[in-house]
């Protein structure tokens, strides 16, 4: 039975896309140091990513950009990115293992699944902490993270001054300071708190 591990990167960022990856690993593989991307150093992730792509039976990436995130909210955008990643798999998994506590909504997965897969929808199982306990999810975590980090480094060249290449779009103090100084760029998620200036709360006139 083919099993695909699924994870995302960039869900909590203020800028840049949310990226998801789906990976089907063979029964036997050699990936020393494979673990949750957050537990790996950047050097280890960069070493593992090409090895994962080489040994995987199939892998795919799904990307959802800020305008879409603002339109449908980050949770729905994450579901969409994950479903797009599954759609890119050249073979059809019988089961999806998804990091976290939620599975993909049937209607979202169906929309993307039917574009490349003709079999029935796969069984889904969500696993809290799956990026550390399930190798296929760990592999997906690393592919999503390394791909997204590379995108953000390129964005630093296109939109300098925000530090995208350093913080990768997360809400660091330097990032907030850059937003106050420069305002948001087209890669910022305008619905996320702290991206746009806070509107002053109108003072209610006291009744005399």
C-alpha positions in Angstrom: 0.0 0.0 0.0 1.4 3.4 -1.0 1.4 6.0 1.8 2.0 9.7 1.3 3.2 11.9 4.1 2.1 15.5 4.0 3.3 18.6 5.8 3.5 22.4 5.2 5.9 25.3 5.8 5.1 29.0 6.3 1.7 28.8 7.7 2.4 31.3 10.5 4.4 33.8 8.4 3.5 37.4 7.6 4.8 37.2 4.1 5.4 34.7 1.3 3.4 31.6 0.3 2.3 28.6 2.3 4.1 25.6 0.8 3.1 22.0 1.3 4.8 18.8 0.2 3.6 15.2 -0.2 6.2 12.3 -0.2 5.8 8.6 -0.8 8.9 6.8 0.5 9.9 3.3 -0.6 9.9 0.4 2.0 13.7 0.6 2.1 15.7 3.9 2.0 18.9 5.5 3.3 18.2 9.0 4.7 20.5 9.5 7.7 19.4 12.2 10.0 15.8 12.3 8.7 13.6 14.2 11.2 11.2 17.1 11.5 12.6 20.0 9.5 12.4 22.2 12.6 14.7 19.8 14.4 17.2 19.8 11.6 19.8 22.4 10.9 19.6 24.3 7.6 22.7 22.4 6.5 21.1 19.0 7.3 17.9 20.0 5.5 19.8 21.1 2.4 21.7 17.8 2.4 18.6 15.7 2.8 16.3 17.4 0.4 17.9 16.2 -2.8 18.3 12.7 -1.3 14.6 12.6 -0.5 13.7 13.6 -4.1 16.1 10.9 -5.5 14.8 8.0 -3.3 11.1 8.9 -3.1 8.7 6.8 -5.2 6.9 10.1 -5.7 6.9 13.6 -4.4 5.0 16.8 -5.0 4.8 20.4 -3.9 1.8 22.8 -3.6 2.1 26.5 -3.3 -0.6 29.1 -2.3 0.4 32.8 -2.5 -0.6 35.7 -0.2 -3.5 37.1 -2.3 -5.2 33.7 -2.2 -4.4 33.3 1.5 -6.0 36.6 2.2 -9.1 35.6 0.2 -9.8 32.3 1.8 -7.9 32.4 5.1 -4.7 30.5 6.0 -6.4 27.3 7.1 -8.2 26.8 3.8 -5.1 27.9 1.9 -3.1 25.2 3.8 -5.7 22.6 2.8 -5.4 23.8 -0.8 -1.6 23.7 -0.8 -1.7 20.1 0.6 -4.2 19.0 -2.0 -2.1 20.5 -4.8 0.9 18.6 -3.5 -1.0 15.4 -3.6 -2.2 16.1 -7.1 1.4 16.3 -8.3 2.2 12.7 -7.2 2.6 10.6 -10.3 1.2 7.5 -8.5 -1.9 7.3 -6.4 -1.4 6.8 -2.6 -4.0 4.7 -0.8 -3.5 6.6 2.4 -2.5 10.2 3.4 -0.7 10.9 6.7 -1.1 14.5 7.5 0.9 16.4 10.2 -1.4 18.0 12.8 -4.9 17.5 14.0 -6.9 18.0 10.8 -7.4 16.0 7.6 -8.2 17.6 4.2 -11.8 18.5 3.5 -13.2 16.0 1.1 -14.4 18.7 -1.3 -11.0 20.4 -1.5 -9.1 17.1 -2.0 -11.6 15.9 -4.6 -11.2 19.1 -6.6 -7.5 18.4 -7.0 -7.4 14.6 -6.9 -9.6 14.2 -9.9 -7.3 16.2 -12.1 -4.5 13.5 -12.1 -5.9 10.5 -10.2 -8.8 8.3 -11.3 -9.0 6.0 -8.3 -11.1 6.6 -5.2 -10.0 9.2 -2.7 -7.3 7.9 -0.3 -7.9 7.2 3.4 -6.7 10.1 5.6 -5.1 10.1 9.0 -3.9 13.2 10.9 -1.0 12.7 13.3 -0.1 15.3 15.9 3.7 15.5 15.9 3.8 13.4 12.8 6.7 15.4 11.4 8.9 13.8 14.1 7.4 10.3 14.2 6.5 9.4 10.6 9.4 9.4 8.1 7.2 10.2 5.1 5.9 13.3 6.9 9.4 14.2 8.0 10.5 14.0 4.4 7.6 16.2 3.3 8.4 18.7 6.0 12.0 19.0 4.8 11.0 19.4 1.1 8.4 22.1 1.9 10.8 24.0 4.2 13.8 24.0 1.9 11.7 25.0 -1.2 10.0 27.8 0.7 13.3 29.1 2.2 14.8 29.3 -1.3 11.7 31.2 -2.5 12.1 33.7 0.3 15.8 34.2 -0.4 14.9 35.1 -4.0 12.2 37.4 -2.7 14.8 39.3 -0.7 16.4 40.3 -4.0 13.0 41.4 -5.5 11.8 43.2 -2.4 14.9 44.3 -0.4 14.7 45.9 3.0 12.4 43.4 4.8 15.0 40.7 5.5 13.1 37.9 3.8 16.3 36.0 3.3 17.0 36.0 7.1 13.6 35.5 8.8 11.9 33.9 5.8 8.7 36.0 6.4 8.1 35.2 10.0 7.1 37.9 12.5 10.5 38.9 14.0 11.1 42.3 15.5 13.3 43.3 12.5 10.4 42.3 10.2 7.9 44.4 12.1 10.3 47.3 12.1 10.7 47.0 8.3 6.9 47.0 7.9 6.6 50.2 10.0 9.3 51.8 7.9 8.4 50.5 4.4 4.8 49.4 4.6 3.8 46.0 3.1 5.0 44.7 -0.2 2.9 42.5 -2.6 4.2 39.4 -0.8 2.7 40.3 2.5 -0.5 38.8 3.9 -2.6 41.8 4.5 -5.1 40.0 6.8 -2.4 39.0 9.2 -2.1 41.0 12.4 0.8 43.4 12.4 1.2 43.7 8.6 -1.0 46.8 8.3 -1.0 49.6 10.8 -3.5 49.2 13.6 -6.5 51.4 13.2 -7.0 53.7 16.2 -10.0 52.7 18.2 -12.6 55.5 18.0 -13.2 56.9 21.5 -16.8 56.7 22.4 -18.3 60.0 23.4 -19.4 60.0 26.9 -23.0 60.7 27.5 -23.6 63.7 29.8 
